[in-house]
Structures are given as C-alpha cells and as structure tokens.
Amino acid sequence: MAKVAKTAQKKDPKQAAEAKNYTKVIKAVRSPKSGAYTFKEGMVHKDKIKDYLADVK
C-alpha cells in the first residue's frame, strides 16, 4: 500500500468552493519612462475583474 503524502490533506468543501470564485489576473502595462512593458498581477474575485482591469495603470 502506498504512503499518503503529507500535503494531501482533506480540504474543507466550503473553502474549496469559495476559492474557485477567484481568478489570477495579469495585465501588461507600458512604462511611461522607458516604454517597456511591466506586468501587474493579482488575485481578484470573478465579479470584480473588470473593475480591477480598469483601475490598474
């Protein structure tokens, strides 16, 4: 019989369901100084993605 990894713990179903409501958002933003692109990223609730993208500059 195989050993169970220590990281394979039982997760709370409510927490797992809530975690699925978040999305990692990455936006490329051009630097006004050098003209190079930088990336802004964040974990955002799925209902607030458009607000996040509008605010990130």
C-alpha positions in Angstrom: 0.0 0.0 0.0 1.4 3.4 -1.0 2.1 6.1 1.6 -0.1 9.2 1.6 1.8 12.5 1.1 1.7 14.9 4.0 0.4 17.6 1.6 -2.6 15.5 0.6 -4.8 16.7 3.4 -8.6 16.8 3.3 -9.9 20.3 2.4 -13.0 22.0 3.6 -15.5 21.8 0.8 -16.8 25.3 1.6 -13.3 26.8 1.3 -12.6 24.9 -1.9 -15.9 26.2 -3.4 -15.1 29.8 -2.4 -11.5 29.5 -3.8 -13.0 28.7 -7.2 -14.5 32.2 -7.3 -11.1 33.9 -7.5 -9.1 34.4 -10.7 -5.5 35.4 -11.2 -5.5 38.5 -13.5 -2.4 39.6 -15.3 -2.3 42.9 -17.2 0.6 44.3 -19.3 1.2 47.9 -18.5 3.5 50.1 -20.6 6.0 52.2 -18.6 5.8 55.9 -19.5 9.5 56.3 -18.7 11.2 53.6 -20.7 8.3 52.3 -22.9 8.9 48.7 -21.7 6.0 46.6 -20.6 5.6 45.5 -17.0 3.1 43.1 -15.7 0.7 43.8 -12.9 -1.0 40.7 -11.4 -3.4 40.0 -8.6 -6.0 37.5 -7.3 -9.4 39.0 -7.9 -13.0 37.8 -7.2 -14.6 36.8 -10.5 -17.3 39.5 -10.2 -14.7 42.3 -9.9 -12.3 41.5 -12.8 -13.5 44.4 -15.0 -13.1 46.9 -12.1 -9.6 45.6 -11.4 -8.5 45.9 -15.1 -9.9 49.5 -15.3 -8.1 50.6 -12.1 -4.6 49.1 -12.9 -2.4 51.6 -14.6 
